Amino acid sequence: TGVQTCALPISVRTWQSQRNKMPDPTTPAGRRDRAILELFYASGIRLSELVGLDLEDLDLSARIVRVLGKGRKERIVPINRTAASVLDAWLEARNRMTKTEAVFVNLRGGRLTGRSVQRLVGRYVRACSTRFGITPHALRHSFATHLLEAGADLRTIQDWVVSRQLRLIPGVADVVS
């Protein structure tokens, strides 16, 4: 059995070369946006999981995030050092803006909506990529495929992204006999 991967919306090389050109880390909105992009890319969480995050769901010292996925199933998701670092920088700015429990808030202090996150992801991806139509879900696909290409076990990746099918994610990787 081999694994055949399809073209990714964002290649590892593109992401790594462009990520430092993205949101301005000197502004609260830039810190927030960078944290969102890094968390999507580093964890593979869903849009609904991201906008539903509360402060109690983060353990940045352990580099884990607790998410409530489909069917209200709780998952513990590991994140990398970069994501933990930019989340920490965002939380410093965020804590001066609001007292709400939501991790990701707008500049008025209210929880970000899924639509707002879709718009901001689209804006940054268009700025650093020649390919359009990239969504938060596409970053999730990239996360899963990059793990697979780096040698992670397919079953483990399936558990992380909570796929119930033999195929990892439609359009990302197909199991070929």
N, C-alpha and C positions, 0 to 999 in steps of 0.2 A: 504494500500500500504506500503510495506516495502522496504528496500534497502539492497541488498546483495553485499558485496564487495569481490573482488577477491584478490589473493595474490599480494602484492606490490613488486616492484623491490627493494625498500629500505624501511625498516620499520622505524618508528619514533625513536624507541629505537636505532637501528643501526646508523642512521644519528646523533642523539644527542651524542652518545658515541664516534663516530669516527670523527666528524667534527673538533675537536680541534687538531687532529693528522694530519690534512691535510696540505695544502701548508704552507711553511715556511714564516711567516709574516715579517721576517727581510729582505726579498729580494723583489724587485719590481715584479718579476714574481710570487712569492708566494702570495703577496698581491692581484695581479690581479686575479690569479686563485681562491683564496678564495672568492673574491668578486663575481666572476662569479658563483661559486657553490652555495653560499648563496643566490644570487639573483634568480637563477633558482628555488631553493628549497622554498624560501620565497614568491615568487610571482607567479609562474606558467607561466611565459612568455615563448613565443616560442623562439627557437634558432634564427630565422630571426629577431625577435624583439630585442633580446639582442645585436646582432652584429650591428644592426641599430641605437642603442642608441647614442645620442649626449649629450653633457654637458647640454644643455638647457632643456633636457627631465627629468632631475633629480631635485627633491626638497627634499633634505635629511632632512632638518629641519621639513618639514611636513610629511616626510616618504612616499612620493609618487613618482611614475615613470610614465611618459607619454610614451606610446608605440604606434607604428603604426602597426596594425595587418593585417590580411588578408583583401584584398580589400581596403587597405589604410585607414581602420577605426581606428580612434584614441580612445585609452582607457586610463583611469587613474587607475593605479594599486597601491594599498597600499603595503608597505613593513614593515617588523618588525624592531625592534631596532638593532638586530644583523646585518641584511643586511645593514641597513643604516650606521652602525659603520664601517663595513669592506669596504663598498664602499668609505666612507670618507678616510680611511687609504689608499686605492688604489689610490684615486684621488690625494692625497699628492705626492705619488711617480710618478704617471702618469704625473702630471703637470711639473715635472722636466725633463721628457723624450720627450715631444712633445707639439706642439702648435695646433695640429689638434683638431677638435670638437668631434671626436669619443671618447666615454667613454672607450671602451676596445681596446687597441692597443698592437701590438707586441713589442718586445724589441728594434726594430728599429724605433718605433713611428708610424707605419702604422696601419690602422684599421684591427682588427682581422677578419678572414674569418670564416664562419660557420664551415668549415672543421677543422680548427685549434681548434675551441672550442670543437668540437666533440672529437678530439684526446685528448685534455687535460682533459675533463670530464671523458673519458674512463680510462685514466691513473690513476686518483685519485680514481675513483670508484673501479677499480680493486685492488688498494692498501688497501682499507678499507672494501671490501665486498667479500664474497665468490662467489657471483653471477656475471657472466660476461654478456656482451652485454647491459649494462645499458647505456642509451643515455640521452642527454638533454631532450628529449621528455618524457623519463621515469621519470625524476625528476618532470616534469610538471604533469604527472599522479599522482605521490606521493603527490604533493601539493594538488591537487584536492581531492584526497581520504582522506588525513589527515584532511582537512577542513570538509568533510562529516562526518568522524568518530568523530570529535570534536563537532558535532551538528549543523554545518552550514546548512542553508537551501539549498536544491538541486537547486532550481531555481536561487538563488543568485550565487552559484558556477558556474552554467551554464553561467550566464551573465559574470562572471569574466574570464572564459576560452573561451568565445565566441563559445559555442557549439550550433548549431542550431537544434540538434536532441533532442528527449525526453531523450535519454540515455546521461549520462554525458560525458563520453569519452569511446569509445569502449574498453572493456577489463578491465576497472577500476571499474565502478559501474553500475549495471543494476537495473532498476526499476522493482520490482516484485509485481504483484497484489496479 
